[in-house]
Amino acid sequence: GTDKKLASFNCDTALWSEFRSRCTERGTTATAVLTWCIQWYLAGSLEDLATEPTPERIKALVDEYLAESLDSHLMSILSKRSL
């Protein structure tokens, strides 16, 4: 939708850089992955992140999201380019 909020937060520079690189490698964006994480958290699917956000758990969740959503995301990009 058009009702968006620009969110900013402090993050370790190296961690952010690695995260953005991983997103790019997987054909997505940091915004898409973080929005997904927020949606899952609000749905109660990421409750354990509230107490223990380990890098391994976050990586596993991001990998799971990419495995489930990357194909449809890429198809969306490709269909826009062919217009």
Buried (B, 14 or more C-beta within 10 A) or exposed (E): EEEEEEEEEEEEEEEEEEBEEBBEEBBBEBEBBBEBBEEBBEEEEBEEBEEEEEEEEBEEBBEEBBEEBEEEBEEEEEEEEEE
